[in-house]
Amino acid sequence: MRITIAGAGIGGLTAALSLHAAGFDEVTVLESVPEIAPIGVGLNILPNAIREFDELGVADRLLEVAVATGSLSYYNRFGSLIWNEPRGIGAGYRWPQLSIHRGRLQRVLLDVVRERLGPDAVVADSRVVGFENRAAGGVDAHVLRGDGSTRTVTTDLLVGADGIHSAVRAAMHPCDGGPQWNGLLVWRGSAWAPPFLDGRTMVIAGDRGRRAVVYPMSVPSAPGEPVLMNWAVARRVEVGTVPDRADWNRPADPERFLPHFADLVFDWLDVPALVRSADRALEYPMVDRDPLPSWTAGRVTLLGDAAHAMNPMGSNGGTQSIVDGRVLARALVEHADPDDALLAYENERRPPMTALQEANRRMGPEVVIDLADERAPAGFADVCEVFPHGELARISASYATLGSFDPDTVNSRPSNAVQRWDTPA
Ligand SMILES: Cc1cc2nc3c(=O)[nH]c(=O)nc-3n(C[C@H](O)[C@H](O)[C@H](O)COP(=O)(O)OP(=O)(O)OC[C@H]3O[C@@H](n4cnc5c(N)ncnc54)[C@H](O)[C@@H]3O)c2cc1C
């Protein structure tokens, strides 16, 4: 079976590896950019996705270029601790959570795809711009190159893993409303800086109008050496028309936005100083996509942000795009008819992803920062005066259950590893 994937991001590359591991050997990834560069900033990848990487034999290579996240701490704007929880192994998972640079993650996946599927498995400068399902089965994908030339790729299945602005999604759902903005502007970047706290903590601090997210993505090469630190600061400006896409990811002058974060200076972390020490800051509106009524049309389906772009709360967008590819590969092995397989994949993945998209519109687990600010705008001496016993733990646990990434589910659910019957062992 020929399978064509549009997009060599985290989701598309993992899908390629998953399909190959399941015994599909005619898998091609079409990527729009002429050269895949290690762009992006930090990602936290949750243990449910690291389990998939472990079963694909990639986790060890990722661990070499990442930090095993030890804990997640929420603070109010005065630096008072609202909630701290262990993450990964310390939280009882059999797999770690990783803090990693997106470019490093993509590079490892790209290398492994080329090693296993062949050097030509990923074809750059190939933008999928539309498709047509064929009456006799299969699909024609229309591809545009940078020089303006076009070609048609005929394939048995097309997987749209082409991100939040997915062309495959647009062709499937032409009336879909486009990216939705929640009124937060985000500035993000990375900088070499001394580790803080235990060197493995992800910190989220702020109030109802602002957020700072900071975590290390590397360990020091020697005692006293700096680490690569991810930072993002966000500020609510308005809700309304999403800023023009041409203005997304544009470089921004920190002196223009840092006055809004000047007070986020704690004994152990100086957010403005960290931002100033970065090479550059990129500005980005916090956008998601509306949940879709379906991900599949004929022999075409969606995966990752193309299917379920969500506001970046709770470290789920990339994490879930990894799981998508694994479930898709399993469904294609478990169902002889590809139509049944795509339906099974969608039925398994779409409901929980819709629930996560909706939860993230309510700020996901980060809602504890809003609640702390709402209930104690002048700060607190004792967090127990602000949150009744058990409330914070319940918020965290119910979010994990919603996305099926609580420790019990991740540790004990059946594996997604499968093999086609005709694949040599
Ligand atoms: C501020 C911020 C913080 C985040 N933090 C986290 C986090 O901590 N943890 C987490 O899990 N997620 C996080 N995310 C979300 C995460 O980045 C995305 O969910 C993830 O990258 C989606 O992967 P993807 O492969 O679906 O899409 P993408 O990574 O967008 O990849 C899509 C690929 O398709 C290519 N492409 C685009 N159009 C076409 C086309 N027409 N034809 C062919 N190729 C095409 C693109 O060039 C790209 O290579 C964050 C997002 C933001 C904005």
The ligand as a Gaussian input file, in Angstrom:
#p B3LYP/6-31G(d) Opt

LIG

0 1
 C        4.005000      28.540000      22.025000
 C        3.826000      27.074000      21.762000
 C        4.258000      26.142000      22.691000
 C        4.050000      24.770000      22.475000
 N        4.485000      23.889000      23.419000
 C        4.237000      22.576000      23.252000
 C        4.689000      21.622000      24.219000
 O        5.329000      21.960000      25.231000
 N        4.415000      20.312000      24.010000
 C        3.713000      19.875000      22.906000
 O        3.500000      18.674000      22.774000
 N        3.296000      20.751000      21.976000
 C        3.527000      22.076000      22.107000
 N        3.131000      22.964000      21.159000
 C        2.376000      22.457000      19.992000
 C        3.269000      21.804000      18.949000
 O        4.274000      22.705000      18.514000
 C        2.438000      21.349000      17.765000
 O        1.265000      20.734000      18.208000
 C        3.209000      20.349000      16.909000
 O        4.374000      20.934000      16.410000
 C        2.316000      19.854000      15.775000
 O        3.057000      19.002000      14.964000
 P        2.576000      18.719000      13.491000
 O        3.578000      17.777000      12.926000
 O        1.151000      18.347000      13.473000
 O        2.654000      20.126000      12.756000
 P        3.929000      21.027000      12.446000
 O        4.970000      20.877000      13.473000
 O        3.402000      22.384000      12.173000
 O        4.496000      20.419000      11.090000
 C        3.828000      20.562000       9.867000
 C        4.845000      20.347000       8.739000
 O        4.145000      20.374000       7.501000
 C        4.819000      21.234000       6.588000
 N        3.770000      21.722000       5.682000
 C        2.911000      22.745000       5.898000
 N        2.051000      22.838000       4.874000
 C        2.361000      21.842000       4.012000
 C        1.790000      21.393000       2.782000
 N        0.721000      22.000000       2.250000
 N        2.371000      20.352000       2.143000
 C        3.458000      19.720000       2.679000
 N        4.031000      20.101000       3.852000
 C        3.463000      21.138000       4.518000
 C        5.465000      22.281000       7.466000
 O        6.549000      22.907000       6.820000
 C        5.898000      21.434000       8.663000
 O        7.161000      20.848000       8.454000
 C        3.371000      24.328000      21.313000
 C        2.957000      25.257000      20.360000
 C        3.185000      26.620000      20.568000
 C        2.714000      27.583000      19.520000

